[in-house]
Amino acid sequence: MKMKNQFSKFLFASVCAVVFTACGNDDEEVVPDVVEEKVVESFTDVTLTFISATDTVVAKAQDPDGEGAQELKVLDEIHLKANTEYTMNITILNDPDGEHEEDEDHDDHEGHDHKLAEEDHDHEHGENVTEEIEEEADEHQVFFAFTENAFSNPTGTGNITGTSTINYNDKDKNGNPLGLSTTWTTAGELEEGTFQVRLQHQPDVKSATSGANDGDTDFDLTFELEIEEEEEVVKDVVKGDVTLVSTKK
C-alpha cells in the first residue's frame, strides 16, 4: 500500500442517525452505533541537522503540494567530514498551506547560518509536529539504514534490515528509544553512500523488541551520503606560505 507522509490518530465518534423499522404497528428505535474514525495529519517538512564541534550540516525533505497527493521529496545530499562525531536532530513540520518555499541554494551543504535561519522560518509558518511526536514517544520510533563502513559508531548497516546498535539520545516513558536525536561518528572517505530514515507509528505495538516493520510507516526517506576527508593546513617551508592541502585520495 502506498504510504502518504503522515501518522494516524484514532478517536471515537458517534453516528447521529436513528433508524426506524416498521414491524406491524410498532416502531423499533435503533440505538446509534459507535464507530472508529481515522484522523490524518500530514508531514510536509522533515529536516535532519548534523552538528559537530566545527560543522553544521542540514538536509531537508519537503512535500511539494502540502497535503496533496505527492510524497515527501528529498532536496539535499548529506555531506559530512570523516572521523567526526555528530549529533543529528530531526525536525518535523506540517505546513498544509504550502507557505514553505523550496530553497534554490540547496547545493550548498556546508550548513552555514542562513540554513538555520531558513529552518526558523519554517517553524514560524508550520506546525511543529516534532513536539507532538515527543509527547507520544511511546507510539513512535525512528529507524536508520546506511552504507556499510560509513560510520565507525554505530557500525554495520543500521537497524532497518541490519542489527546495528544505534546511539539514541532520547527515550520514551518506558525507556525505549525514540530517535529524534542520535549520535554518529563518521569513518573514512565515502563517495557514494546512502542514509535512510524511517519513522514508524507503533501504538500498542512499540516495545523493547519491536522493529522497523512493526506498526505503520509515517515516512521513509533515503538521502545520498558523502563523507569527505578533512583538509589539513600545512606550511610550505621554502616559500613560507600557508597552503591548504587536501588529504582526499
C-alpha positions, -999 to +999 in steps of 0.1 A: +000+000+000+013+034-009+021+053+022+015+091+025+038+111+047+015+110+077+008+094+110-027+083+122-046+090+154-077+073+164-108+088+181-143+076+186-172+094+170-209+088+174-230+083+143-260+105+149-286+085+129-318+069+141-333+041+120-369+032+123-381-002+112-418-009+107-430-041+123-467-043+124-479-012+142-448-009+164-417+012+156-383+000+168-357+026+175-321+016+168-295+030+192-268+048+173-236+028+168-202+040+179-177+038+151-140+044+148-129+074+127-093+078+114-079+113+116-049+120+094-022+146+099+004+152+072+041+158+074+052+184+049+088+191+060+115+169+075+149+183+084+180+165+095+206+186+113+240+172+119+261+192+144+297+186+153+322+208+172+331+226+140+304+218+115+267+220+109+250+202+080+213+204+072+195+181+048+158+185+040+129+167+025+097+185+016+062+178+003+058+200-029+020+202-026+014+202+011-015+178+019-019+169-018-011+135-034+026+140-038+051+124-014+079+140+005+108+148-018+144+147-007+160+180-015+196+176-002+225+153-001+243+148+032+280+159+032+299+150+064+335+152+074+355+120+080+364+108+115+340+133+131+313+129+158+279+145+150+247+148+169+218+145+145+184+161+153+152+156+133+126+183+130+092+176+115+067+202+104+032+203+090+027+233+066-006+224+048-009+258+032+024+253+014+039+285+028+073+269+027+094+275-004+120+252-019+154+266-013+172+272-046+205+273-027+203+236-016+236+228-034+254+245-006+257+218+021+281+234+044+253+243+069+260+280+074+238+303+094+214+310+065+202+274+066+194+277+103+175+309+096+155+290+069+147+264+095+135+291+119+114+305+090+097+271+086+089+270+123+071+303+120+048+291+093+043+254+100+030+234+129+059+217+148+049+181+148+082+171+164+068+182+198+037+161+194+058+130+185+079+137+216+047+137+237+037+104+221+071+089+222+058+055+234+040+052+200+069+062+177+104+052+168+129+063+141+149+036+124+180+040+103+199+023+075+232+033+059+260+022+037+284-002+054+316+014+067+301+048+066+303+052+103+327+039+129+300+043+155+275+028+150+290+001+128+271-022+104+243-011+081+216+002+106+186-013+123+160-014+095+173-045+079+205-048+099+212-053+136+233-022+144+230-006+178+220+030+171+231+057+196+197+070+206+198+102+228+161+102+236+137+076+251+100+072+258+085+068+293+091+031+291+128+035+284+126+025+248+143+046+221+126+074+201+152+086+176+146+123+171+182+128+185+210+104+178+248+104+177+270+094+148+308+091+143+319+090+107+346+067+094+368+074+064+361+088+030+329+077+013+319+089-022+285+072-030+267+062+002+231+064+014+214+073+047+178+061+052+155+075+079+122+057+087+096+069+112+073+042+125+040+048+142+035+020+167+005+025+191+000-006+213+029-022+194+061-005+205+082-025+229+119-032+237+118-058+209+096-041+182+113-033+149+113-012+118+085-033+102+061-031+132+033-006+131+027+019+102+053+039+083+049+076+087+077+084+063+107+066+048+134+088+033+167+080+017+194+107+013+226+104-007+256+104+017+291+116+011+319+116+037+349+138+029+384+137+042+393+168+063+416+193+046+449+199+065+467+232+069+504+228+062+532+253+058+554+255+027+588+257+044+606+270+013+582+298+005+568+304+040+533+303+027+503+286+043+487+262+019+455+241+020+463+205+011+435+180+007+441+145+021+415+130-003+429+102-024 
